[in-house]
């Protein structure tokens, strides 16, 4: 039997190469032996979240140009960005609807809404309009991420669930690279940063494609009968928030621990990501093209962390893998913001690698620890707490950082909160290689 297993393992890479679609680059590793429809689903969900990443990348890459174009002061950047993140909390009213109406409809509606918001951002006329439109855009972007991850978790087999979440995260992250690539040409693109946001409206033209190819998940279809018709007489807002109350009451320890972990990680990483373009340009004299090159090369290496974390989490367990990567993140962040200029590309690649790896683990846990009736709710709750953490971190920066040097110093210090979040993950149950029903039943 061992000999047969070894022979089968030797045959799997060949099968994986034969099944590899063109849109999964070879440097992201092999493709597991799964059904073709799951490979197609990976691509469809990834494409939707690709545009979410593109929109998010612009607020980081073009922050200096946006601030100058809208006459924002340096001391106001933290509060403005914090309020934008705070607006994302509205996703808590959107994604839980997927536990009642289905994953497919909410995912498609969220893509349409955040794409429209990205397009409208190109036409804002002042800081207040920019903040308002971006608040609404981020709310639906967060909802799209949350529901997209639920779709993957519910459709993939237990042995490859981590790979699926990691691959979607990695492919979606290419949107950051594309945004950074366009940013290199910001001085020649019509409208500058406004032109970059206008490009983000492209998904509106692709909605018919997603409508054809995004399916409803099997687990939700099986669960739908027990959901349909319940709470029909209750006000809409109460109906939307009821799943949040129930999943917290039924799974209090899990909800508390994953909330604590997500909050600490988000507080620590908020400024690290947000000012990755601003600080090199302000303190080291980088041109937009220098930042774009760093994102394309260093970020290209960094996004592999999604795949590495997914595979290692499937093999060795989510908790240890997540704690390890979040433990390394603060060291890389400190090197980026307080180290020499020559260290910036290396440090950037390292904190992207470890940060995305840890986030894959958090997303997996949020969708695996709770039953079908609360899975979208738990996924968006994770995004809600992360958004709250990002807001807190950025608002703290508004108090502590009045110039670029202070922003860099405070960001490096605050990043150590991520380490504490990684340690909190160790308190959660292990979920790797276990069926979702088995996990949710083990209170």
GIKA-V30024 format. One record per residue. N is the residue number from 1. RES is the residue in one small letter. PHI is phi in whole degrees, -180 to 180 (none if undefined). PSI is psi in degrees with one decimal (999 if undefined). Layout:
n = [N,N]
res = [RES,RES]
phi = [PHI,PHI]
psi = [PSI,PSI]
This chain:
n = [1,2,3,4,5,6,7,8,9,10,11,12,13,14,15,16,17,18,19,20,21,22,23,24,25,26,27,28,29,30,31,32,33,34,35,36,37,38,39,40,41,42,43,44,45,46,47,48,49,50,51,52,53,54,55,56,57,58,59,60,61,62,63,64,65,66,67,68,69,70,71,72,73,74,75,76,77,78,79,80,81,82,83,84,85,86,87,88,89,90,91,92,93,94,95,96,97,98,99,100,101,102,103,104,105,106,107,108,109,110,111,112,113,114,115,116,117,118,119,120,121,122,123,124,125,126,127,128,129,130,131,132,133,134,135,136,137,138,139,140,141,142,143,144,145,146,147,148,149,150,151,152,153,154,155,156,157,158,159,160,161,162,163,164,165,166,167,168,169,170,171,172,173,174,175,176,177,178,179,180,181,182,183,184,185,186,187,188,189,190,191,192,193,194,195,196,197,198,199,200,201,202,203,204,205,206,207,208,209,210,211,212,213,214,215,216,217,218,219,220,221,222,223,224,225,226,227,228,229,230,231,232,233,234,235,236,237,238,239,240,241,242,243,244,245,246,247,248,249,250,251,252,253,254,255,256,257,258,259,260,261,262,263,264,265,266,267,268,269,270,271,272,273,274,275,276,277,278,279,280,281,282,283,284,285,286,287,288,289,290,291,292,293,294,295,296,297,298,299,300,301,302,303,304,305,306,307,308,309,310,311,312,313,314,315,316,317,318,319,320,321,322,323,324,325,326,327,328,329,330,331,332,333,334,335,336,337,338,339,340,341,342,343,344,345,346,347,348,349,350,351,352,353,354,355,356,357,358,359,360,361,362,363,364,365,366,367,368,369,370,371,372,373,374,375,376,377,378,379,380,381,382,383,384,385,386,387,388,389,390,391,392,393,394,395,396,397,398,399,400,401,402,403,404,405,406,407,408,409,410,411,412,413,414,415,416,417,418,419,420,421,422,423,424,425,426,427,428,429,430,431,432,433,434,435,436,437,438,439,440,441,442,443]
res = [x,x,x,x,x,x,x,x,x,x,x,x,x,x,x,x,x,x,x,x,x,x,x,x,x,x,x,x,x,x,x,x,x,x,x,x,x,x,x,x,x,x,x,x,x,x,x,x,x,x,x,x,x,x,x,x,x,x,x,x,x,x,x,x,x,x,x,x,x,x,x,x,x,x,x,x,x,x,x,x,x,x,x,x,x,x,x,x,x,x,x,x,x,x,x,x,x,x,x,x,x,x,x,x,x,x,x,x,x,x,x,x,x,x,x,x,x,x,x,x,x,x,x,x,x,x,x,x,x,x,x,x,x,x,x,x,x,x,x,x,x,x,x,x,x,x,x,x,x,x,x,x,x,x,x,x,x,x,x,x,x,x,x,x,x,x,x,x,x,x,x,x,x,x,x,x,x,x,x,x,x,x,x,x,x,x,x,x,x,x,x,x,x,x,x,x,x,x,x,x,x,x,x,x,x,x,x,x,x,x,x,x,x,x,x,x,x,x,x,x,x,x,x,x,x,x,x,x,x,x,x,x,x,x,x,x,x,x,x,x,x,x,x,x,x,x,x,x,x,x,x,x,x,x,x,x,x,x,x,x,x,x,x,x,x,x,x,x,x,x,x,x,x,x,x,x,x,x,x,x,x,x,x,x,x,x,x,x,x,x,x,x,x,x,x,x,x,x,x,x,x,x,x,x,x,x,x,x,x,x,x,x,x,x,x,x,x,x,x,x,x,x,x,x,x,x,x,x,x,x,x,x,x,x,x,x,x,x,x,x,x,x,x,x,x,x,x,x,x,x,x,x,x,x,x,x,x,x,x,x,x,x,x,x,x,x,x,x,x,x,x,x,x,x,x,x,x,x,x,x,x,x,x,x,x,x,x,x,x,x,x,x,x,x,x,x,x,x,x,x,x,x,x,x,x,x,x,x,x,x,x,x,x,x,x,x,x,x,x,x,x,x,x,x,x,x,x,x,x,x,x,x,x,x,x,x,x,x,x,x,x,x,x]
phi = [none,-56,-64,-66,-64,-64,-65,-67,-63,-70,-80,-62,-57,-63,-65,-64,-66,-67,-93,-67,-76,-66,-88,-106,-66,-64,-71,-86,91,-75,-103,-66,-81,-126,-66,-57,-66,-74,-64,-63,-62,-58,-67,-67,-66,-61,-63,-63,-77,-58,-73,-63,-65,-60,-61,-63,-67,-67,-68,-88,-64,-100,-58,-60,-70,-64,-61,-69,-67,-106,58,-88,-82,-59,-68,-95,-63,-57,-60,-60,-66,-64,-67,-59,-64,-61,-62,-65,-62,-63,-59,-64,-93,-100,-62,-59,-60,-66,-79,-116,-97,115,-69,-60,-64,-71,-62,-66,-64,-68,-61,-61,-70,-73,-68,-63,-64,-62,-63,-66,-60,-64,-115,-69,-119,-165,-57,-65,-64,-59,-63,-63,-65,-69,-57,-68,-62,-67,-59,-76,-65,-64,-62,-63,-62,-60,-73,-60,-68,-66,-57,-66,-61,-78,-96,-83,-68,-57,-67,-127,-63,-63,-62,-62,-65,-65,-68,-61,-63,-68,-67,-64,-64,-59,-60,-63,-64,-65,-61,-67,-64,-66,-61,-60,-104,-61,-78,-115,-72,-55,87,63,-65,-66,-63,-63,-69,-62,-61,-66,-84,-56,-57,-61,-80,-99,-58,-59,-64,-66,-61,-76,-107,-87,-92,-81,-74,-61,-63,-70,-59,-69,-88,-59,-61,-78,-93,-61,91,-80,59,-65,-92,-86,-58,-59,-65,-67,-61,-69,-89,-57,-59,-65,-61,-68,-70,-72,-73,-85,-132,-63,-68,-64,-62,-67,-68,-69,-67,-63,-62,-65,-64,-64,-62,-66,-59,-75,-98,-55,-73,-59,-75,-66,-109,-67,-96,-64,-65,-58,-72,-82,-98,-114,71,-71,-90,-51,-65,-65,-63,-60,-63,-62,-68,-66,-82,-66,-67,-61,-70,-62,-69,-63,-56,-60,-72,-60,-64,-62,-70,-65,-65,-65,-90,-113,107,-69,-63,-66,-65,-63,-63,-64,-66,-68,-72,-83,-53,-62,-63,-66,-66,-61,-63,-68,-92,-124,-87,-70,-59,-65,-84,-58,-61,-65,-64,-61,-60,-72,-75,-67,-59,-72,-67,-68,-63,-65,-65,-59,-64,-61,-65,-62,-62,-64,-91,-92,-79,-126,-73,-55,-68,-124,-70,-66,-63,-67,-66,-76,-62,-59,-64,-61,-67,-62,-63,-61,-65,-60,-63,-60,-61,-71,-69,-61,-63,-61,-86,-89,-113,-107,-145,-61,-65,-68,-60,-64,-66,-66,-61,-62,-69,-68,-62,-72,-64,-63,-59,-64,-63,-63,-67,-64,-59,-64,-84,-88,-66,-78,-122,-67,58,-124,-67,-59,-65,-65,-65,-69,-76,-85,-70]
psi = [-47.7,-38.4,-38.9,-39.3,-41.0,-40.3,-37.9,-40.5,-34.6,-28.1,-25.1,-43.6,-37.9,-43.4,-38.5,-40.8,-36.1,-29.6,-5.6,122.6,163.7,-24.5,1.2,103.5,152.2,-28.0,-9.7,6.0,-176.7,163.1,126.2,164.2,84.4,170.6,144.9,-33.5,-26.8,-34.2,-44.1,-41.8,-39.3,-44.6,-40.5,-47.0,-40.0,-39.1,-41.2,-44.7,-17.6,-44.8,-28.9,-43.4,-37.1,-47.7,-45.6,-32.3,-30.9,-36.3,-23.6,-54.2,-45.2,18.7,-43.5,-45.4,-37.8,-44.9,-42.6,-41.6,-31.0,11.3,45.5,136.3,154.7,-39.0,-15.8,-9.9,-47.3,-53.0,-42.8,-48.1,-35.7,-40.4,-38.8,-46.5,-37.7,-34.8,-24.9,-16.5,-20.9,-17.5,-23.0,-19.8,-11.1,-59.2,-38.0,-21.9,-25.4,-20.2,-7.7,-43.3,-14.5,151.5,-41.8,-51.7,-40.8,-36.9,-47.2,-42.2,-36.9,-40.7,-45.4,-41.9,-45.4,-26.8,-41.1,-40.5,-40.1,-42.8,-44.1,-27.4,-29.4,-15.0,8.4,155.7,0.3,170.5,-39.9,-43.7,-42.0,-47.5,-44.2,-48.9,-40.9,-32.5,-49.3,-39.1,-46.0,-31.8,-47.4,-27.5,-43.1,-40.6,-40.6,-42.3,-49.1,-48.4,-35.5,-41.5,-32.9,-42.1,-46.8,-44.9,-39.9,-23.3,-26.2,147.4,157.1,-39.3,-21.0,16.5,-41.3,-39.7,-43.5,-47.2,-42.1,-40.7,-42.7,-42.9,-40.7,-45.8,-38.7,-36.0,-18.1,-26.5,-34.2,-43.7,-40.1,-42.4,-42.0,-36.6,-43.5,-33.7,-31.1,-26.3,23.7,-27.8,-14.5,-13.8,130.3,126.0,-6.6,-125.5,-27.7,-38.7,-36.2,-41.5,-33.9,-36.2,-30.8,-6.4,-1.3,-37.9,-21.7,-28.4,-16.9,2.2,-39.5,-34.0,-47.8,-36.6,-33.9,-34.8,-15.2,115.7,165.8,144.5,149.8,-43.0,-38.2,-39.0,-40.8,-28.4,-17.0,-36.5,-35.5,-15.4,-38.2,129.6,-12.2,147.3,24.9,-28.1,-1.9,153.4,149.6,-42.0,-37.8,-40.6,-40.7,-34.9,-13.8,-44.2,-33.3,-46.8,-43.4,-43.0,-28.5,-38.5,-34.4,-25.8,58.9,-43.8,-42.9,-44.7,-40.4,-46.5,-45.5,-28.7,-43.0,-45.6,-46.6,-39.6,-47.6,-43.1,-45.1,-41.4,-41.1,-30.9,-10.0,-56.7,-28.9,-47.8,-41.5,-32.8,20.1,-23.3,-38.3,-48.2,-46.6,-37.1,-38.4,-41.3,-26.6,0.6,26.6,148.2,160.6,-37.9,-32.2,-44.9,-43.0,-42.0,-41.9,-41.1,-43.8,-44.2,-59.4,-41.7,-32.7,-39.3,-39.9,-37.4,-15.2,-21.2,-30.8,-46.4,-43.0,-46.4,-40.8,-45.7,-45.7,-37.1,-38.2,-34.0,-43.9,-3.5,143.7,-42.4,-51.8,-39.5,-45.9,-44.3,-38.6,-50.4,-40.2,-23.7,-30.4,-26.7,-47.1,-35.7,-42.7,-38.4,-43.0,-41.9,-37.8,-44.8,-17.9,-7.3,-178.3,159.5,-34.1,-23.6,-8.6,-48.7,-42.5,-47.4,-38.3,-49.1,-38.2,-42.1,-26.8,-45.2,-53.6,-35.7,-45.4,-35.1,-46.5,-37.8,-37.0,-42.3,-44.2,-43.5,-40.5,-47.3,-40.4,-32.2,-20.4,-28.6,-11.2,154.6,172.6,-38.0,-16.9,9.5,-43.5,-37.0,-46.1,-36.0,-43.5,-26.6,-40.2,-46.9,-36.6,-48.6,-39.1,-41.8,-42.2,-42.0,-42.9,-42.5,-46.2,-45.9,-43.5,-35.9,-36.9,-38.8,-36.2,-27.2,-41.6,-27.6,113.3,-13.4,175.7,-40.2,-41.7,-37.2,-44.6,-44.1,-45.6,-38.8,-44.0,-40.6,-43.1,-23.7,-19.2,-10.2,-25.6,-37.6,-43.6,-38.3,-38.7,-38.3,-34.0,-30.7,-30.6,-16.2,-8.3,157.9,151.2,139.8,-10.4,142.4,30.0,139.6,149.3,-39.1,-38.4,-40.2,-47.8,-26.6,-24.7,84.1,999]
